[in-house]
Amino acid sequence: MIRVLVVDDQALIRSAVVALLRHEADVEVVGEAADGREAIALAIAHRPDVVLMDIRMPGMDGVTATRSIVRTPELTSTRVLVLTTFEDEENLFAALRAGASGFLGKGAQPSEIVRAVRTIHAGDRLLSPLATRSLIDRSLNAPAPVTPRHPLPDVLTDRETEVLALIARGLSNDEIAETLTISPLTAKTHAKRIMMKLDAHDRAQLVIAAYESGLVVPGTDERGR
């Protein structure tokens, strides 16, 4: 059973999402929240598997609440899926940096929302690698700065740096394995080690780290070019 907390300041939307999820045999709605502070309190109380999080809410916004939930030790297995009307790059990029495992627009089909909840619960990212790359390319399409905003810490091996660059370009573990002539399991192991070393919640945050460090430059296919 997938335990879900629904967070939205608009009661009508919140009720509609709750009603949708309650029709699914494998989903249990464990709570509803109208703002970020209430979301954090209910998440700690109910330990949901997935939090469906709105971004713009009175009081504490969804980005701040997401960051708090992701960093709460008791909620290490809770994942956040942003469901928002505001799909502009600034909000979506902020959500990913805060630790959200994915996002959808509220214009998504009901079946897409349910599928997204299951995808996040399964431990996967909501976005496909190509969709993630598209988002970051749009968000960071300005010329690369002379000095990277957030240089990578000197903890990655050469192979891990290579894998990180491929992740940022949208490659799956299987595609990375084929590119580097390694096994998919080895590619997955590298990705997990990189996440641990960079304190990243998921692969989406690895993409952000690669772009912000200058390892990968938007609009190019080569590292740092």
C-alpha positions as CSV (number, residue, x, y, z in Angstrom):
1,M,0.0,0.0,0.0
2,I,1.3,3.5,-1.0
3,R,0.7,6.0,1.8
4,V,0.2,9.5,0.4
5,L,-0.1,13.0,1.9
6,V,-1.8,15.6,-0.3
7,V,-0.7,19.2,0.2
8,D,-2.5,22.1,-1.5
9,D,-3.9,25.4,-0.3
10,Q,-6.9,25.2,-2.6
11,A,-9.5,22.9,-1.0
12,L,-11.2,22.1,-4.3
13,I,-8.0,20.8,-5.9
14,R,-7.0,19.0,-2.8
15,S,-10.3,17.2,-2.5
16,A,-10.2,16.3,-6.2
17,V,-6.7,14.8,-5.9
18,V,-7.7,12.9,-2.7
19,A,-10.8,11.5,-4.4
20,L,-8.8,10.4,-7.4
21,L,-6.2,8.6,-5.2
22,R,-8.8,6.9,-3.0
23,H,-10.1,5.1,-6.1
24,E,-6.8,3.2,-6.4
25,A,-6.6,-0.1,-4.5
26,D,-2.9,0.3,-3.8
27,V,-3.1,3.9,-2.5
28,E,-4.0,5.2,0.9
29,V,-4.4,8.9,1.6
30,V,-3.1,9.4,5.1
31,G,-3.6,13.1,5.4
32,E,-4.3,16.5,3.8
33,A,-2.5,19.8,4.4
34,A,-3.2,23.3,3.3
35,D,0.3,24.8,3.8
36,G,3.9,23.9,4.3
37,R,4.0,23.9,8.1
38,E,1.0,21.6,8.3
39,A,2.5,19.4,5.7
40,I,5.7,18.9,7.7
41,A,3.8,18.2,10.9
42,L,1.5,15.6,9.2
43,A,4.5,14.0,7.4
44,I,6.2,13.4,10.7
45,A,3.0,12.1,12.3
46,H,2.0,9.8,9.5
47,R,5.3,8.9,7.7
48,P,3.8,8.9,4.2
49,D,5.7,7.2,1.3
50,V,4.9,10.1,-1.1
51,V,4.0,13.7,-0.5
52,L,2.1,15.4,-3.3
53,M,3.3,19.0,-2.8
54,D,1.9,22.3,-4.1
55,I,4.5,25.1,-4.5
56,R,2.8,28.4,-3.9
57,M,0.9,28.4,-0.6
58,P,0.3,31.0,2.1
59,G,2.7,30.8,5.0
60,M,5.4,28.3,4.3
61,D,5.7,27.5,0.6
62,G,6.1,24.1,-0.9
63,V,9.8,24.4,-1.8
64,T,10.6,25.2,1.8
65,A,8.4,22.4,3.1
66,T,10.0,20.0,0.6
67,R,13.5,20.9,1.8
68,S,12.5,20.3,5.4
69,I,10.8,17.0,4.8
70,V,13.7,15.7,2.7
71,R,16.2,16.6,5.5
72,T,14.1,15.2,8.4
73,P,15.8,12.0,9.7
74,E,12.5,10.3,10.4
75,L,11.4,10.8,6.8
76,T,14.3,9.3,4.9
77,S,11.9,7.0,3.0
78,T,9.4,9.8,2.2
79,R,9.6,11.2,-1.4
80,V,8.1,14.4,-2.6
81,L,6.3,14.9,-5.9
82,V,5.5,18.5,-6.8
83,L,2.1,19.0,-8.3
84,T,1.8,22.6,-9.4
85,T,0.1,25.2,-11.6
86,F,3.3,27.2,-11.8
87,E,5.5,25.2,-14.2
88,D,8.0,28.0,-14.9
89,E,11.6,27.1,-14.7
90,E,12.4,29.1,-11.5
91,N,9.8,27.2,-9.4
92,L,10.6,23.8,-10.9
93,F,14.3,24.2,-10.6
94,A,13.9,25.3,-7.0
95,A,11.8,22.3,-6.2
96,L,14.5,19.9,-7.6
97,R,17.2,21.7,-5.6
98,A,15.1,21.3,-2.5
99,G,15.0,17.6,-3.0
100,A,11.8,16.9,-4.8
101,S,11.9,13.5,-6.7
102,G,9.8,14.8,-9.5
103,F,7.0,17.2,-10.6
104,L,3.9,17.4,-12.6
105,G,1.6,20.2,-13.8
106,K,-1.9,20.3,-12.4
107,G,-3.1,20.0,-16.0
108,A,-1.8,16.4,-16.1
109,Q,-4.4,13.6,-16.8
110,P,-5.6,11.8,-13.7
111,S,-3.9,8.6,-14.9
112,E,-0.6,10.5,-15.1
113,I,-0.9,11.7,-11.5
114,V,-1.6,8.1,-10.3
115,R,1.3,6.7,-12.4
116,A,3.6,9.4,-11.0
117,V,2.8,8.5,-7.4
118,R,3.6,4.8,-8.2
119,T,6.8,5.8,-10.0
120,I,8.0,7.9,-7.1
121,H,7.1,5.2,-4.6
122,A,9.1,2.7,-6.6
123,G,12.2,4.8,-6.0
124,D,12.5,6.1,-9.5
125,R,12.5,9.7,-10.6
126,L,9.3,10.9,-12.1
127,L,10.9,12.5,-15.2
128,S,12.5,10.5,-17.9
129,P,16.2,11.2,-18.4
130,L,15.3,13.2,-21.6
131,A,12.7,15.2,-19.8
132,T,15.0,16.0,-16.9
133,R,17.7,17.2,-19.4
134,S,15.1,19.3,-21.2
135,L,14.1,21.1,-18.0
136,I,17.7,21.8,-17.0
137,D,18.6,23.0,-20.5
138,R,15.7,25.5,-20.4
139,S,16.5,26.6,-16.9
140,L,20.2,27.1,-17.5
141,N,20.3,28.2,-21.2
142,A,22.4,31.3,-20.5
143,P,26.1,31.2,-21.4
144,A,28.2,29.3,-18.9
145,P,29.9,31.6,-16.3
146,V,33.6,31.9,-16.3
147,T,33.7,30.7,-12.8
148,P,31.3,27.8,-11.9
149,R,28.7,28.8,-9.4
150,H,29.2,25.6,-7.4
151,P,32.4,23.7,-8.2
152,L,32.3,20.0,-7.6
153,P,34.0,18.9,-4.4
154,D,37.2,17.0,-4.9
155,V,35.7,13.6,-3.9
156,L,34.8,12.0,-7.1
157,T,37.0,9.6,-9.0
158,D,37.6,10.2,-12.7
159,R,35.2,7.5,-13.6
160,E,32.5,8.9,-11.3
161,T,33.0,12.3,-12.8
162,E,32.5,10.7,-16.3
163,V,29.3,9.0,-15.1
164,L,28.0,12.2,-13.6
165,A,28.5,14.0,-16.9
166,L,26.5,11.2,-18.7
167,I,23.7,11.4,-16.1
168,A,23.5,15.1,-16.7
169,R,23.1,14.5,-20.4
170,G,20.1,12.4,-19.8
171,L,21.5,8.9,-20.1
172,S,20.0,6.0,-18.2
173,N,22.1,3.4,-16.4
174,D,21.8,1.1,-19.3
175,E,22.9,3.8,-21.7
176,I,25.8,4.8,-19.5
177,A,26.9,1.1,-19.3
178,E,26.9,0.9,-23.1
179,T,28.8,4.1,-23.5
180,L,31.5,3.2,-21.0
181,T,31.5,-0.5,-21.7
182,I,30.6,-1.5,-18.2
183,S,27.7,-3.5,-16.7
184,P,24.4,-1.7,-15.9
185,L,24.9,-2.8,-12.3
186,T,28.3,-1.1,-12.2
187,A,26.8,2.1,-13.7
188,K,24.0,2.0,-11.0
189,T,26.7,1.5,-8.3
190,H,28.6,4.5,-9.6
191,A,25.5,6.6,-9.6
192,K,24.7,5.7,-6.0
193,R,28.2,6.5,-4.8
194,I,28.0,9.9,-6.6
195,M,24.7,10.7,-4.9
196,M,26.2,9.8,-1.5
197,K,29.4,11.8,-2.1
198,L,27.4,14.9,-3.3
199,D,24.7,14.5,-0.7
200,A,22.1,14.3,-3.5
201,H,18.6,13.1,-2.9
202,D,18.2,11.6,-6.4
203,R,19.5,11.8,-10.0
204,A,17.7,15.0,-10.7
205,Q,19.9,16.7,-8.1
206,L,22.9,15.2,-9.8
207,V,21.9,16.8,-13.0
208,I,21.7,20.2,-11.3
209,A,25.1,19.7,-9.6
210,A,26.7,18.8,-13.0
211,Y,25.3,22.0,-14.7
212,E,26.0,24.3,-11.8
213,S,29.6,23.1,-11.5
214,G,30.3,23.7,-15.2
215,L,30.9,19.9,-15.7
216,V,28.2,20.1,-18.4
217,V,27.3,23.2,-20.3
218,P,23.7,23.8,-21.5
219,G,23.4,23.4,-25.3
220,T,26.5,21.4,-25.7
221,D,27.2,17.7,-25.9
222,E,30.7,17.8,-24.5
223,R,31.9,18.3,-20.9
224,G,32.7,21.9,-20.1
225,R,32.5,23.0,-23.7
